[in-house]
Amino acid sequence: MVIAQERILTGSKLDLLQGTLDLMVLQTLAAMGSLHGYGIARRIEQVSSNQVLLNQGTIYASLVRLEQRGWIASQWGVSDNNRKARFYSITRPGRKRLAEDAHHWQRLTGVMDRMFRMDPAADEEPGKA
Amino acid sequence: MSGLKQLRRRVWAFFAKKALDAELETELEAHLQLAIDEYIERGVAPAEARRLALVQFGGIQQAREKQREARGLMQIDILVRDLKYTGRKLMRDPGFTIVAVLILALGIGANIAVFSVVNTLMLRPLPFPNAQELVWIAPPPDKCGLSCATYSTDAYDEFRVGSRSYQDVTGYFAFSTPGNLKLSVGNDAPIPATGIDVIHNFFNVLGVQPQMGRLFREEDARNGAAPVIVLTDPWWRRQFNADPNIIGKAFDVNGKQTTVIGVLPRTFDFGAVFAPGTKVDAITPLNLYGPPRNWGNIITLIGRMKPGVTLAQAVHEAAVVAPTMCWNNRYANSCGQYKGAVIPVPLKNYVTGRLRQSLVVLWSAVGMILLIACVNLSNLLLARAAARSKEFAMRGALGAGRGRIVRQLLTESLVLSGAGAVFGLMLAAIVIAWLRTQGAIALPLLSQLQIDGEALGWTLIIAIVSATLFGLAPGLRMAAGNLHEALKDSGPGSGQSRKHERLRSALVVSEVALACMLLVGAGLLLRSFLHVLDVELGFQPARAAAVTVDFNDDPKLGDGSSHDSAKAILDARAAHFQPLLERIDALPGVQAAGITDFLPLSGNRSWGLPYPKGVTLPKNLHISGPLVYVISPGYLRAMGTRIRGRDFNWSDNTSTRGVIMINESYAKWLASYAHWPNNDPVGQVLVNDDKDPGMLVVGVTDDVHTESVEGENGWQIYYPWPQNFGGTPQLVVRSTLPPAQLATSVMAVLREANTKQTAAEFKPIENLVDHANSPRRFFMMLVGMFAALGLLLAALGIYGVISYSVTRQTQEIGIRMALGASASHVRKRVLVSTLRLATIGVVLGAAASILTARFISSLLYDTSPWDAVTYAGMAVSLLAIAALAGYIPALRASRIDPLVALRAE
C-alpha cells in the first residue's frame, strides 16, 4: 500500500510539520536575505545538520502559502550559475510575524523544558508555573 | 493579509492555472539544475548527479500537487476533474446514460408538475390582495350543493347591515347559464357570450383593479340606470380585437344599448375561482331592487373581514344575524329560515378544500414513482459499479481514500440527476402549459398554473435527494469492498457478487411492492369511476341535446309586477312556445321536445318549501326547499324522466288551476307529515303559506341527479311554463338523428319564430354529465398513468436483475445443460426465480396497500378500499408482466451453448 509521506518517521530524522517549515523558511530569508527556492532548502538542510527530513519539493507549497499571506515577496532573477530563478525575500509584515512566532517558540520551549525536567520529589508550590 | 484578500488570490490562482503552472515548472527546473550543478561541482558524474538531485527533491508530482493545493481552490479543482471524468465515462456508455436520464426525467418531471399543481391549488393564496380576509358565507355542505348555498336579495341586505365583522359583503348571481348574453353587431346573427351579474361592490371586496376604465359603482345597479358592462381580458382581445378605445363604446347586448365602462386585468379569471370549467366573458351589475328581488335564493355571499377579525368571531356573529334574515320581506313567515345556514369559511377552503385529499394522494403517487425510479437507477449503477470494481481497487491502491471514491460516484449521480432534472423541467413545463389550457376540466385555478421560483427550488431539492438516494448505495458498496480481492481476478460465484445480487434483488422487490401499491390505487379509482358512470341519473343523457332559445318579453306588456301584466306576459309566452314546440315535434327524427329553464347538473334555485295543505310543519326546520324547474309539456319526456300521474299540458295555464309535479324523494318526505291515502301525493294540494290557494300535484317524477352525479338525490319541484316565470328557456330535443343534422332543422324552426335567434350551439346532454364527471375522470387518468409508469419501471428493474443473474450464472447453466438439463428446464428455473421475486414484491405491496388504503376511501365511490377484485387483478397483471420481463433472459439462458459457456470465463 502506498502511504502518504509526511506521516512517518524514518531513521532518526525529524518529521516536519507544515507550520514549522513555514517558520524555518521565514527565518532563513530574514537571516540570509534574498534566496531562491533551492537555496532556502539547502540552507535549512545545512543549518539543521541534515537532521530534518525535508523533501526539497515541499518547500514550494510553503513558499506559496507565505506569499499568499504577504509575508514574503518574490521576483524573477538570475542565479549564480546563470539560471533563471525566482528569488524570495521577507517583507515587513513577514518580519513582524517572524518576531511574534519566534517569541512564541521561545515561551513554548521554555515551558516544555521545565516539563521535561519535572522532578516528582521536588518541592513545588501549588499554582506556580 | 486578511482572509478576503487571501480568498481573492486563491480565486485568481484558480483561473490563472496555466500561467502559474508554467511558472512553477520553470522554478522546479531551475531548482533541479542548481542541485545537479552542485553535485557536479563536488565531482559526481552527471547521470549520478541527476539521480541524487531527484532523490533529494522528493516526489516532483507531489511537490506540484502540494503547491497547487496551497495556492488554489482545491475543492473546485477536484470537482472539475471529477465532472470531466464523469462526462467522459457517461459519453462512452450512451445506452446506459440515455436510459438513466430518461428514467430520471420522467420521475422528476412528474414530481415538478404535481408540485406546481399542489402549490397553485393548495399552498398559494388566492390571487387577490390579502386573500386571507376573504370568506365564503354559506350553509354547511348539503345535499344540494351550490344551489342551496344562495340567499335572497332581502337576506343579503339584512346580513350586510347586521354584520360588523366585515369591511364589506358582496355576492354574485349564481344561476347564469352559458350564452346568456347576446351581442348584436350589425345585421349578422347575434353572438352568444357568457356573463355574470354581480353586486356593485363585487370588485371592491375582492380587491380587483381594472386595466382600463372603471368598475361598478352603486349608481350602475339602480332601477333605471343606464346598462353598463365590464369586459374580461380574453373576450376584449378575442371579440373586440383589444381595441384601446373600447371604453365608452356602446353595443347592443340582449336588446339594450350597453356601454363598456371597463376591462378587467388579465390575472382575473372568474371561472378559475368561482365556477371551475366555465369561461366568463363579461360582468354586469345586478339590480338588487329590481326583478331579482322576487327570484328567490339567487345570490352567493362573499365577505372581506376587517383586519384583526378572526374567523371564529365572524362565525359567531353570523349565527346571531342569521335568524333576522328573511327570504322575502313581504312574507313575514319566511323570516328565520336561514337560522343555522349562514356560516363563513375561508374562501380558499371553499375553492380548493375538497380537492385536498386528491392532491395529497396525487403527490404520494408521484413520490412513489420517483422512489421506484431511484431504486431502478440504484440497481443500474450497482451493476455498473460491480463491473468497475477493479478500477476502484486500483484507485484505492494509488492512494484515493474511501471518501474520494464515494465522492466520485456521487458526482456521477449528481450529473445524471442534473441532466434528468433539466429534461424533467422541460417535460413539466409542457405538461403545465397543456393543463393551463384545459378549461373544460372542472378544476379551479387551473389557469393560474405556472412553473415559478418555488417549483424550481423543488426541482433542485428532489434532484439532489434522488442523486443521494440512488448514488449512495452503489458508492458505499464500492468503497467498502476489499481491495485485495478485487484486484485479483474474481471469477463468477465469488462472495462479493452474491452479496451484490442479494442487494439488487431486495431493491427490485421493493420496486415491485411500490408499483403494486400504485396499481391498487389506480384500480380502485378506476372501479369507482365505472361505478359513477353506472349511477342511475333519473334521466337519459344519450340522444338528447339542448340549445338556448332567445325570447324577449314584449315590453308593452309591462314588467310583470301587477297581476294583469303578469298574466299578459305568461299568456304571450305560452302563445309563442306552444306552436314552436309543436313544430319541432313534427320534425322528422324528433321523438320529444320540451323547454326548461334549468338543465340538470347546472345548478338551480329554490322557492321556499311548499307543504301539504292543512298540515303544520314543525318550527326550526333548517331545510332548503326543493329545486325549481319551470318546464313545458314534453320536457320530461325529452329528458327521459319517468312520471307517475300525468305530465303538464298546454291547458295548464293562467286561467286554470295551478299545478305542480314533485319528485319521489320530496314526495316521500312530505308523506311523513301528511297522511295521504297510499302515501300518494297525486291529487293532493301543496301550499306556500296558509293564505295560499294551493297547487295541485298532478304527477310524481323519478329522482334526478341535479347537483352532482355522485351526490345524494335532492328534491325537485316542477312548475308549468305557462303558469310561472321561468328563466332563460333551454330547448331539449330527443332524437335519433346525430346532433349536427338535428341542429340545422331545429335552428331553422327557431329562426323562423324569432329572427333574432342567435347561432347557438346544440349541446348534447351527455356533455353535462361528462363535465360533472371530469374531475374524477381526470384524476383517475393521472393516477392510472403513474401506475403504468411504475409498472414499466418495475418490469425494467426485474428484467435487469434477472438478466444480470443469468449472465453471472452462465457457467453454472452450461454445466447443468452439459449434464443433461433440457432447454425448457433451464427456462423454467429462470422463470421460477423471476416469479419468486415478483411474488414477494406483490405480497409486500398488497400488505402495504391494505394498511394504507383507508386513506383514499373518501375518494372512492361505491368501492371498498379492500375490494378483492382490484387486488386480484393487480396481482395477476403484475405477475404476468414480471413473467414477461423474465422470459427474455430465460430464453437467453436456454440458448446457452454448454461448450461455449464452459470454455468462457
Chai-1 contact restraints between the chains, C-beta under 6 A:
chainA,res_idxA,chainB,res_idxB,connection_type,confidence,min_distance_angstrom,max_distance_angstrom,comment,restraint_id
A,V2,B,G399,contact,1.0,0.0,6.0,A-B,restraint_1
A,G37,B,E27,contact,1.0,0.0,6.0,A-B,restraint_2
A,G37,B,H31,contact,1.0,0.0,6.0,A-B,restraint_3
A,Y38,B,H31,contact,1.0,0.0,6.0,A-B,restraint_4
A,Y38,B,L34,contact,1.0,0.0,6.0,A-B,restraint_5
A,N55,B,G58,contact,1.0,0.0,6.0,A-B,restraint_6
A,Q56,B,Q56,contact,1.0,0.0,6.0,A-B,restraint_7
A,Q56,B,F57,contact,1.0,0.0,6.0,A-B,restraint_8
A,G57,B,F57,contact,1.0,0.0,6.0,A-B,restraint_9
A,G57,B,G58,contact,1.0,0.0,6.0,A-B,restraint_10
A,G57,B,A63,contact,1.0,0.0,6.0,A-B,restraint_11
A,Y60,B,A63,contact,1.0,0.0,6.0,A-B,restraint_12
A,Y60,B,Q67,contact,1.0,0.0,6.0,A-B,restraint_13
A,A61,B,K66,contact,1.0,0.0,6.0,A-B,restraint_14
A,A61,B,Q67,contact,1.0,0.0,6.0,A-B,restraint_15
A,A61,B,A70,contact,1.0,0.0,6.0,A-B,restraint_16
A,V64,B,Q67,contact,1.0,0.0,6.0,A-B,restraint_17
A,V64,B,A70,contact,1.0,0.0,6.0,A-B,restraint_18
A,V64,B,R71,contact,1.0,0.0,6.0,A-B,restraint_19
A,R65,B,A70,contact,1.0,0.0,6.0,A-B,restraint_20
A,Q68,B,Q6,contact,1.0,0.0,6.0,A-B,restraint_21
A,Q68,B,R9,contact,1.0,0.0,6.0,A-B,restraint_22
A,R69,B,M1,contact,1.0,0.0,6.0,A-B,restraint_23
A,G70,B,M1,contact,1.0,0.0,6.0,A-B,restraint_24
A,N81,B,D37,contact,1.0,0.0,6.0,A-B,restraint_25
A,R83,B,A30,contact,1.0,0.0,6.0,A-B,restraint_26
A,R83,B,Q33,contact,1.0,0.0,6.0,A-B,restraint_27
A,A85,B,A30,contact,1.0,0.0,6.0,A-B,restraint_28
A,R86,B,E27,contact,1.0,0.0,6.0,A-B,restraint_29
